[in-house]
Amino acid sequence: MKKPTNNIFLKLSFGPRTKGTIGFIILSTAVLLTYQNCGKKKEIQIVTTQALTAAPLNVAVESALLDQCTNGGITLITYMDKNINGKLDEDELVLKSQNVCNGATGSAGATGATGSGSGLIVTKAPAGSCPSGGIQVKSYIDENNNGVLDLLEKVTSTSSVCNGINGSNGDSAQITMTPATAAQCPNGGSVFTTSTDSTPNESTLICNGTNGTSANISSSLASPSQCPTGGRVISTSNGTSDPIYSVICNGTNGKNAFITTTMAGPYQCPTSGGIVIATWTDGTSPETQIICNGVSATNASITTTAANPNQCPSGGYVITTSTDKSAPVSSIICNGQAGTNGTPGATYLTGIVGPAVTGKPYSACHHDFMYLPSTSAGTAGWLIFRHQKNGTADQGVGTTGFNVWNTDIADFLLVAEVGSTTYCTLHYDPIKLTLSYTVNDKADGLDGKKGTISLKSENH
């Protein structure tokens, strides 16, 4: 189809009006711009010849860049507004781009007489000027500036902007669909044929695909040798290959868990009571945890003042303590008088007997020791054992929880007061000054453990 060719005119008229004023009318196929500057009438005409489509022309006005117009100005862009949205889009054809720059500011001239304005009249173009229709634009000097062409006012120019001539119709397109032959498509299909008034037929063959094979899935109980705890055997096949088997077994049962809660006894929580929580699973021994209630506290205060000479001749302090529920109690602590230096005395050693038990507040032998050497008897001395508080009824050996042994005895046992459990067998070597132990108690899994504690000190 041949497209029409139109001549496009962009006309700029400058008349006697205030500086820097510009007016424009956007038409369907052309743009007419009028510019008045410094009382002088100027006219710029831009002509371009382009092959146009049925889309209308439009003009976009943008600010000119400084490298285009040193004193500022505008850029006029003539383009094909194919979507008729009045905006220059990225995919629209630009026909012409021209800068209209401001002139440099001149010196002020003398005040001139009041000038006349310019006017425009836009009417439908006569058929003789525009066979396909269009508009006619008349410009005139508006002597009295009333915006109307009066009888005595003269038309200075007349221009016609015509619509383009309609192009010839394009070729008609046809498309047909017929069944494909067995030779073309063994499984059936279609033949699509397309053509236009001026082009030969063109055929496209689209065949149906072949049918896929059927899939088979079956499930059966697994044998005891496959799944001792039971399960299923899944078989899959597609009819053309050997089956694939998958065995899915049931999991084994987990252990049962147990938890009990009982009231704590006075020996476990002597102050405010509490609870004993026991937890275990099948095949394991219970583990207990004692949670005691807290006791109510009272506010306490302590003050310290210097003692007077009557109270402490060598100086000292008066310490006064009180609570919310008791009267103040004063204690005088005096500095002692300087004494004579004494002879060096014996030192002592302390520690636990046996290895520590993980997660428990006691060692494998359930006792702490203190060794007191004797300076007068050579290697002779005393061993003091104290039963560790381990959260049970067995709180000590004897009425005080202490047991004192003379180191002349070499072998002895550490035995519980309640239940007569033998915790450890001990041996004291007075020559090497060592205390050896063997764990007998099986409760914490450390029975048979052996160790040696050195009782040597730098001062004995």
TORBA-77865 format. One record per residue (C-alpha): chain; y negated, x, z; residue number from 1; residue in three letters. Coordinates in nm, 2 decimals. Layout:
N
  unit      py      px      pz  pos  code
     A       Y       X       Z  NUM   Ala
...
// end
This chain:
460
  unit      py      px      pz  pos  code
     A    0.00    0.00    0.00    1   Met
     A   -0.34    0.15   -0.10    2   Lys
     A   -0.60    0.15    0.17    3   Lys
     A   -0.97    0.08    0.09    4   Pro
     A   -1.23    0.36    0.10    5   Thr
     A   -1.56    0.27    0.26    6   Asn
     A   -1.88    0.47    0.31    7   Asn
     A   -1.99    0.47    0.67    8   Ile
     A   -2.36    0.53    0.75    9   Phe
     A   -2.49    0.63    1.10   10   Leu
     A   -2.87    0.58    1.10   11   Lys
     A   -3.11    0.70    1.37   12   Leu
     A   -3.47    0.57    1.36   13   Ser
     A   -3.74    0.72    1.58   14   Phe
     A   -4.05    0.51    1.63   15   Gly
     A   -4.37    0.52    1.84   16   Pro
     A   -4.24    0.44    2.19   17   Arg
     A   -4.19    0.61    2.53   18   Thr
     A   -4.02    0.95    2.53   19   Lys
     A   -3.64    0.97    2.56   20   Gly
     A   -3.55    0.60    2.51   21   Thr
     A   -3.25    0.52    2.29   22   Ile
     A   -3.10    0.19    2.18   23   Gly
     A   -2.79    0.12    1.98   24   Phe
     A   -2.59   -0.17    1.84   25   Ile
     A   -2.21   -0.13    1.80   26   Ile
     A   -2.10   -0.30    1.48   27   Leu
     A   -1.76   -0.37    1.34   28   Ser
     A   -1.77   -0.08    1.08   29   Thr
     A   -2.10    0.11    1.15   30   Ala
     A   -2.35    0.20    1.41   31   Val
     A   -2.73    0.19    1.39   32   Leu
     A   -2.92    0.40    1.64   33   Leu
     A   -3.30    0.39    1.70   34   Thr
     A   -3.48    0.67    1.90   35   Tyr
     A   -3.85    0.67    1.99   36   Gln
     A   -4.00    1.00    2.10   37   Asn
     A   -4.36    1.11    2.16   38   Cys
     A   -4.51    0.84    1.95   39   Gly
     A   -4.36    0.98    1.63   40   Lys
     A   -4.11    0.79    1.42   41   Lys
     A   -3.82    0.99    1.30   42   Lys
     A   -3.50    0.89    1.12   43   Glu
     A   -3.16    1.06    1.11   44   Ile
     A   -2.89    0.93    0.88   45   Gln
     A   -2.53    1.05    0.91   46   Ile
     A   -2.31    0.97    0.61   47   Val
     A   -1.93    1.01    0.61   48   Thr
     A   -1.67    0.90    0.36   49   Thr
     A   -1.32    0.83    0.51   50   Gln
     A   -1.01    0.64    0.41   51   Ala
     A   -1.02    0.35    0.66   52   Leu
     A   -0.76    0.11    0.79   53   Thr
     A   -0.83   -0.24    0.90   54   Ala
     A   -0.93   -0.11    1.25   55   Ala
     A   -1.31   -0.14    1.32   56   Pro
     A   -1.54    0.16    1.37   57   Leu
     A   -1.71    0.23    1.70   58   Asn
     A   -1.95    0.48    1.85   59   Val
     A   -1.90    0.66    2.18   60   Ala
     A   -2.21    0.81    2.35   61   Val
     A   -2.15    1.11    2.58   62   Glu
     A   -2.39    1.35    2.76   63   Ser
     A   -2.43    1.67    2.55   64   Ala
     A   -2.31    2.00    2.71   65   Leu
     A   -2.58    2.27    2.79   66   Leu
     A   -2.45    2.50    2.52   67   Asp
     A   -2.50    2.21    2.27   68   Gln
     A   -2.84    2.09    2.40   69   Cys
     A   -3.04    2.33    2.61   70   Thr
     A   -3.28    2.06    2.72   71   Asn
     A   -3.02    1.79    2.75   72   Gly
     A   -2.93    1.52    2.51   73   Gly
     A   -2.64    1.31    2.39   74   Ile
     A   -2.34    1.34    2.16   75   Thr
     A   -2.26    1.06    1.92   76   Leu
     A   -1.89    1.02    1.83   77   Ile
     A   -1.79    0.78    1.55   78   Thr
     A   -1.43    0.69    1.57   79   Tyr
     A   -1.17    0.43    1.46   80   Met
     A   -1.12    0.18    1.75   81   Asp
     A   -0.77    0.08    1.64   82   Lys
     A   -0.69   -0.12    1.96   83   Asn
     A   -1.04   -0.27    1.97   84   Ile
     A   -1.10   -0.20    2.34   85   Asn
     A   -1.44   -0.05    2.29   86   Gly
     A   -1.33    0.29    2.43   87   Lys
     A   -1.24    0.62    2.26   88   Leu
     A   -0.87    0.68    2.33   89   Asp
     A   -0.69    1.01    2.29   90   Glu
     A   -0.48    0.88    1.99   91   Asp
     A   -0.78    0.73    1.80   92   Glu
     A   -0.93    0.91    1.49   93   Leu
     A   -1.27    1.07    1.53   94   Val
     A   -1.48    1.05    1.20   95   Leu
     A   -1.80    1.22    1.31   96   Lys
     A   -1.95    1.40    1.61   97   Ser
     A   -2.32    1.48    1.62   98   Gln
     A   -2.55    1.61    1.90   99   Asn
     A   -2.90    1.45    1.95  100   Val
     A   -3.09    1.69    2.17  101   Cys
     A   -3.41    1.64    2.37  102   Asn
     A   -3.70    1.85    2.26  103   Gly
     A   -3.87    2.10    2.49  104   Ala
     A   -4.13    1.95    2.71  105   Thr
     A   -4.47    2.00    2.54  106   Gly
     A   -4.82    2.00    2.69  107   Ser
     A   -4.97    1.67    2.77  108   Ala
     A   -5.18    1.52    2.49  109   Gly
     A   -5.46    1.28    2.50  110   Ala
     A   -5.38    0.92    2.59  111   Thr
     A   -5.32    0.74    2.26  112   Gly
     A   -5.37    0.38    2.17  113   Ala
     A   -5.11    0.13    2.27  114   Thr
     A   -4.84    0.15    2.01  115   Gly
     A   -4.62   -0.11    1.85  116   Ser
     A   -4.26   -0.16    1.93  117   Gly
     A   -3.97   -0.19    1.69  118   Ser
     A   -3.74   -0.48    1.65  119   Gly
     A   -3.41   -0.56    1.49  120   Leu
     A   -3.27   -0.88    1.34  121   Ile
     A   -2.90   -0.91    1.28  122   Val
     A   -2.78   -1.19    1.05  123   Thr
     A   -2.47   -1.26    0.84  124   Lys
     A   -2.47   -1.06    0.52  125   Ala
     A   -2.51   -1.25    0.19  126   Pro
     A   -2.20   -1.28   -0.03  127   Ala
     A   -2.36   -1.08   -0.30  128   Gly
     A   -2.41   -0.78   -0.07  129   Ser
     A   -2.07   -0.81    0.11  130   Cys
     A   -1.79   -1.00   -0.08  131   Pro
     A   -1.56   -0.97    0.23  132   Ser
     A   -1.83   -1.06    0.48  133   Gly
     A   -2.04   -0.84    0.71  134   Gly
     A   -2.38   -0.83    0.87  135   Ile
     A   -2.74   -0.76    0.76  136   Gln
     A   -2.97   -0.56    0.98  137   Val
     A   -3.35   -0.58    0.94  138   Lys
     A   -3.59   -0.36    1.13  139   Ser
     A   -3.96   -0.43    1.17  140   Tyr
     A   -4.26   -0.32    1.36  141   Ile
     A   -4.32   -0.55    1.66  142   Asp
     A   -4.70   -0.53    1.67  143   Glu
     A   -4.74   -0.76    1.97  144   Asn
     A   -4.41   -0.65    2.14  145   Asn
     A   -4.29   -1.00    2.18  146   Asn
     A   -3.94   -0.93    2.04  147   Gly
     A   -3.99   -1.19    1.76  148   Val
     A   -4.06   -1.12    1.38  149   Leu
     A   -4.40   -1.30    1.35  150   Asp
     A   -4.55   -1.41    1.02  151   Leu
     A   -4.79   -1.12    0.99  152   Leu
     A   -4.53   -0.85    1.09  153   Glu
     A   -4.36   -0.64    0.82  154   Lys
     A   -3.99   -0.57    0.77  155   Val
     A   -3.96   -0.20    0.73  156   Thr
     A   -3.59   -0.17    0.62  157   Ser
     A   -3.29   -0.39    0.54  158   Thr
     A   -2.93   -0.27    0.56  159   Ser
     A   -2.60   -0.44    0.52  160   Ser
     A   -2.28   -0.34    0.70  161   Val
     A   -1.98   -0.49    0.51  162   Cys
     A   -1.62   -0.56    0.61  163   Asn
     A   -1.36   -0.37    0.41  164   Gly
     A   -1.16   -0.54    0.14  165   Ile
     A   -0.81   -0.67    0.24  166   Asn
     A   -0.53   -0.45    0.11  167   Gly
     A   -0.23   -0.57   -0.08  168   Ser
     A    0.07   -0.70    0.10  169   Asn
     A    0.35   -0.44    0.18  170   Gly
     A    0.71   -0.47    0.07  171   Asp
     A    0.94   -0.73    0.24  172   Ser
     A    1.23   -0.59    0.44  173   Ala
     A    1.58   -0.74    0.44  174   Gln
     A    1.88   -0.67    0.67  175   Ile
     A    2.23   -0.82    0.63  176   Thr
     A    2.55   -0.78    0.83  177   Met
     A    2.90   -0.82    0.69  178   Thr
     A    3.25   -0.75    0.84  179   Pro
     A    3.39   -0.41    0.78  180   Ala
     A    3.72   -0.38    0.58  181   Thr
     A    4.04   -0.26    0.74  182   Ala
     A    4.01    0.07    0.54  183   Ala
     A    3.66    0.12    0.68  184   Gln
     A    3.74    0.02    1.04  185   Cys
     A    4.10   -0.01    1.14  186   Pro
     A    4.00   -0.18    1.47  187   Asn
     A    3.73   -0.40    1.31  188   Gly
     A    3.35   -0.35    1.29  189   Gly
     A    3.04   -0.44    1.09  190   Ser
     A    2.85   -0.31    0.79  191   Val
     A    2.46   -0.33    0.82  192   Phe
     A    2.27   -0.32    0.49  193   Thr
     A    1.89   -0.27    0.48  194   Thr
     A    1.64   -0.27    0.19  195   Ser
     A    1.29   -0.34    0.08  196   Thr
     A    1.14   -0.48   -0.25  197   Asp
     A    1.09   -0.13   -0.38  198   Ser
     A    1.37    0.07   -0.22  199   Thr
     A    1.75    0.06   -0.28  200   Pro
     A    2.00   -0.07   -0.03  201   Asn
     A    2.12    0.15    0.25  202   Glu
     A    2.44    0.07    0.45  203   Ser
     A    2.54    0.18    0.80  204   Thr
     A    2.90    0.14    0.93  205   Leu
     A    2.97    0.06    1.30  206   Ile
     A    3.34    0.05    1.40  207   Cys
     A    3.50   -0.08    1.72  208   Asn
     A    3.67    0.18    1.94  209   Gly
     A    4.05    0.19    2.00  210   Thr
     A    4.20    0.02    2.31  211   Asn
     A    4.26    0.25    2.61  212   Gly
     A    4.60    0.27    2.79  213   Thr
     A    4.67    0.04    3.09  214   Ser
     A    4.66    0.19    3.44  215   Ala
     A    4.93    0.12    3.70  216   Asn
     A    4.90    0.16    4.08  217   Ile
     A    5.17    0.09    4.33  218   Ser
     A    5.22    0.15    4.70  219   Ser
     A    5.53    0.19    4.91  220   Ser
     A    5.62    0.28    5.27  221   Leu
     A    5.65    0.66    5.34  222   Ala
     A    5.99    0.79    5.47  223   Ser
     A    6.01    0.95    5.82  224   Pro
     A    6.05    1.29    5.66  225   Ser
     A    5.72    1.23    5.47  226   Gln
     A    5.53    1.08    5.76  227   Cys
     A    5.68    1.10    6.11  228   Pro
     A    5.42    0.85    6.23  229   Thr
     A    5.44    0.62    5.93  230   Gly
     A    5.22    0.59    5.62  231   Gly
     A    5.22    0.49    5.25  232   Arg
     A    5.31    0.66    4.92  233   Val
     A    5.06    0.58    4.64  234   Ile
     A    5.19    0.61    4.27  235   Ser
     A    4.95    0.61    3.98  236   Thr
     A    5.02    0.63    3.60  237   Ser
     A    4.88    0.52    3.26  238   Asn
     A    5.20    0.44    3.08  239   Gly
     A    5.20    0.76    2.87  240   Thr
     A    5.24    1.02    3.14  241   Ser
     A    5.45    1.09    3.45  242   Asp
     A    5.34    0.91    3.77  243   Pro
     A    5.13    1.10    4.02  244   Ile
     A    5.23    1.04    4.39  245   Tyr
     A    5.00    1.07    4.69  246   Ser
     A    5.13    1.05    5.05  247   Val
     A    4.89    0.92    5.31  248   Ile
     A    5.02    0.95    5.67  249   Cys
     A    4.91    0.78    5.98  250   Asn
     A    4.75    1.00    6.25  251   Gly
     A    4.92    1.07    6.58  252   Thr
     A    4.81    0.88    6.89  253   Asn
     A    4.56    1.06    7.11  254   Gly
     A    4.59    1.11    7.48  255   Lys
     A    4.49    0.84    7.72  256   Asn
     A    4.19    0.92    7.93  257   Ala
     A    4.14    0.80    8.29  258   Phe
     A    3.85    0.79    8.53  259   Ile
     A    3.84    0.67    8.89  260   Thr
     A    3.56    0.64    9.15  261   Thr
     A    3.61    0.64    9.52  262   Thr
     A    3.38    0.65    9.82  263   Met
     A    3.32    1.00    9.96  264   Ala
     A    3.43    1.08   10.31  265   Gly
     A    3.21    1.20   10.60  266   Pro
     A    3.34    1.56   10.55  267   Tyr
     A    3.25    1.54   10.18  268   Gln
     A    2.90    1.38   10.21  269   Cys
     A    2.82    1.40   10.59  270   Pro
     A    2.46    1.29   10.57  271   Thr
     A    2.41    0.98   10.34  272   Ser
     A    2.75    0.91   10.19  273   Gly
     A    2.84    0.93    9.82  274   Gly
     A    3.12    0.90    9.56  275   Ile
     A    3.41    1.11    9.43  276   Val
     A    3.47    1.08    9.05  277   Ile
     A    3.81    1.19    8.92  278   Ala
     A    3.88    1.24    8.55  279   Thr
     A    4.20    1.33    8.37  280   Trp
     A    4.41    1.27    8.05  281   Thr
     A    4.78    1.24    8.00  282   Asp
     A    4.96    1.56    8.10  283   Gly
     A    4.66    1.72    8.28  284   Thr
     A    4.56    1.74    8.65  285   Ser
     A    4.26    1.54    8.77  286   Pro
     A    3.92    1.71    8.80  287   Glu
     A    3.70    1.58    9.08  288   Thr
     A    3.32    1.58    9.12  289   Gln
     A    3.15    1.48    9.44  290   Ile
     A    2.81    1.32    9.41  291   Ile
     A    2.63    1.28    9.75  292   Cys
     A    2.34    1.05    9.82  293   Asn
     A    2.01    1.23    9.90  294   Gly
     A    1.84    1.20   10.24  295   Val
     A    1.49    1.08   10.30  296   Ser
     A    1.25    1.37   10.35  297   Ala
     A    0.95    1.39   10.58  298   Thr
     A    0.62    1.57   10.52  299   Asn
     A    0.60    1.90   10.70  300   Ala
     A    0.30    2.12   10.77  301   Ser
     A    0.28    2.48   10.89  302   Ile
     A   -0.03    2.66   11.01  303   Thr
     A   -0.06    3.03   11.11  304   Thr
     A   -0.34    3.17   11.34  305   Thr
     A   -0.39    3.51   11.50  306   Ala
     A   -0.26    3.54   11.85  307   Ala
     A   -0.52    3.63   12.12  308   Asn
     A   -0.47    3.95   12.34  309   Pro
     A   -0.34    3.74   12.63  310   Asn
     A   -0.07    3.60   12.40  311   Gln
     A    0.02    3.93   12.22  312   Cys
     A   -0.13    4.26   12.36  313   Pro
     A   -0.02    4.43   12.04  314   Ser
     A   -0.13    4.16   11.81  315   Gly
     A    0.07    3.88   11.65  316   Gly
     A    0.06    3.52   11.52  317   Tyr
     A    0.08    3.16   11.65  318   Val
     A    0.28    2.95   11.41  319   Ile
     A    0.25    2.57   11.45  320   Thr
     A    0.48    2.33   11.27  321   Thr
     A    0.48    1.95   11.26  322   Ser
     A    0.62    1.66   11.06  323   Thr
     A    0.52    1.30   11.01  324   Asp
     A    0.76    1.20   11.28  325   Lys
     A    0.73    1.48   11.53  326   Ser
     A    0.46    1.64   11.75  327   Ala
     A    0.34    1.99   11.67  328   Pro
     A    0.54    2.28   11.80  329   Val
     A    0.39    2.62   11.84  330   Ser
     A    0.57    2.96   11.83  331   Ser
     A    0.41    3.29   11.92  332   Ile
     A    0.54    3.59   11.73  333   Ile
     A    0.41    3.91   11.88  334   Cys
     A    0.41    4.25   11.73  335   Asn
     A    0.65    4.48   11.92  336   Gly
     A    0.53    4.81   12.07  337   Gln
     A    0.63    5.12   11.88  338   Ala
     A    0.97    5.25   12.01  339   Gly
     A    1.14    5.58   11.98  340   Thr
     A    1.35    5.65   11.68  341   Asn
     A    1.72    5.57   11.74  342   Gly
     A    2.03    5.74   11.60  343   Thr
     A    2.15    5.63   11.26  344   Pro
     A    2.37    5.32   11.29  345   Gly
     A    2.65    5.19   11.09  346   Ala
     A    2.60    4.99   10.77  347   Thr
     A    2.80    4.70   10.65  348   Tyr
     A    2.94    4.57   10.32  349   Leu
     A    2.98    4.20   10.21  350   Thr
     A    3.13    4.03    9.91  351   Gly
     A    3.39    3.78    9.79  352   Ile
     A    3.76    3.83    9.81  353   Val
     A    3.94    3.78    9.48  354   Gly
     A    3.80    3.69    9.13  355   Pro
     A    3.55    3.41    9.09  356   Ala
     A    3.70    3.07    8.97  357   Val
     A    3.52    2.95    8.66  358   Thr
     A    3.33    2.62    8.73  359   Gly
     A    3.41    2.63    9.10  360   Lys
     A    3.20    2.72    9.41  361   Pro
     A    3.47    2.96    9.55  362   Tyr
     A    3.68    3.26    9.46  363   Ser
     A    4.06    3.28    9.41  364   Ala
     A    4.11    3.38    9.78  365   Cys
     A    3.86    3.12    9.91  366   His
     A    3.70    3.38   10.15  367   His
     A    3.40    3.61   10.18  368   Asp
     A    3.43    3.94   10.37  369   Phe
     A    3.21    4.16   10.58  370   Met
     A    3.32    4.52   10.67  371   Tyr
     A    3.16    4.69   10.98  372   Leu
     A    3.26    5.06   11.01  373   Pro
     A    3.26    5.22   11.35  374   Ser
     A    3.07    5.55   11.40  375   Thr
     A    3.25    5.63   11.73  376   Ser
     A    3.60    5.56   11.61  377   Ala
     A    3.60    5.74   11.28  378   Gly
     A    3.75    5.52   11.01  379   Thr
     A    3.82    5.24   11.24  380   Ala
     A    3.61    4.93   11.22  381   Gly
     A    3.62    4.55   11.18  382   Trp
     A    3.67    4.31   10.89  383   Leu
     A    3.52    3.96   10.92  384   Ile
     A    3.64    3.69   10.69  385   Phe
     A    3.46    3.35   10.64  386   Arg
     A    3.62    3.06   10.46  387   His
     A    3.40    2.95   10.16  388   Gln
     A    3.28    2.59   10.15  389   Lys
     A    3.47    2.45    9.85  390   Asn
     A    3.41    2.08    9.88  391   Gly
     A    3.74    1.99   10.05  392   Thr
     A    3.84    1.91   10.41  393   Ala
     A    3.94    2.28   10.46  394   Asp
     A    3.61    2.43   10.57  395   Gln
     A    3.72    2.74   10.77  396   Gly
     A    3.97    2.94   10.96  397   Val
     A    3.94    2.87   11.33  398   Gly
     A    3.68    2.66   11.49  399   Thr
     A    3.39    2.85   11.35  400   Thr
     A    3.51    2.93   11.01  401   Gly
     A    3.52    3.30   11.08  402   Phe
     A    3.82    3.53   11.14  403   Asn
     A    3.77    3.89   11.27  404   Val
     A    4.04    4.15   11.21  405   Trp
     A    4.05    4.50   11.36  406   Asn
     A    4.11    4.75   11.08  407   Thr
     A    4.40    4.90   11.26  408   Asp
     A    4.60    4.62   11.11  409   Ile
     A    4.70    4.71   10.75  410   Ala
     A    4.85    4.39   10.61  411   Asp
     A    4.75    4.03   10.67  412   Phe
     A    4.72    3.69   10.49  413   Leu
     A    4.43    3.46   10.41  414   Leu
     A    4.57    3.11   10.49  415   Val
     A    4.41    2.76   10.47  416   Ala
     A    4.36    2.58   10.80  417   Glu
     A    4.46    2.25   10.65  418   Val
     A    4.79    2.24   10.46  419   Gly
     A    4.89    2.60   10.54  420   Ser
     A    4.83    2.72   10.19  421   Thr
     A    4.85    3.10   10.15  422   Thr
     A    4.55    3.20    9.93  423   Tyr
     A    4.60    3.58    9.91  424   Cys
     A    4.79    3.87   10.05  425   Thr
     A    4.57    4.16   10.17  426   Leu
     A    4.63    4.53   10.24  427   His
     A    4.38    4.76   10.41  428   Tyr
     A    4.39    5.14   10.34  429   Asp
     A    4.20    5.33   10.62  430   Pro
     A    4.22    5.66   10.43  431   Ile
     A    4.09    5.54   10.09  432   Lys
     A    3.87    5.27   10.27  433   Leu
     A    3.99    5.00   10.02  434   Thr
     A    4.09    4.64   10.06  435   Leu
     A    4.35    4.53    9.81  436   Ser
     A    4.44    4.16    9.73  437   Tyr
     A    4.71    3.97    9.55  438   Thr
     A    4.64    3.60    9.46  439   Val
     A    4.92    3.36    9.58  440   Asn
     A    4.75    3.02    9.53  441   Asp
     A    4.85    2.86    9.20  442   Lys
     A    4.59    2.58    9.21  443   Ala
     A    4.34    2.75    8.98  444   Asp
     A    4.59    2.93    8.75  445   Gly
     A    4.50    3.28    8.89  446   Leu
     A    4.82    3.34    9.09  447   Asp
     A    4.95    3.70    9.05  448   Gly
     A    4.60    3.84    9.00  449   Lys
     A    4.54    4.17    9.18  450   Lys
     A    4.24    4.37    9.27  451   Gly
     A    4.09    4.64    9.50  452   Thr
     A    3.76    4.63    9.69  453   Ile
     A    3.60    4.96    9.78  454   Ser
     A    3.46    4.97   10.14  455   Leu
     A    3.29    5.30   10.10  456   Lys
     A    2.92    5.34   10.19  457   Ser
     A    2.68    5.62   10.16  458   Glu
     A    2.61    5.60   10.54  459   Asn
     A    2.96    5.62   10.68  460   His
// end
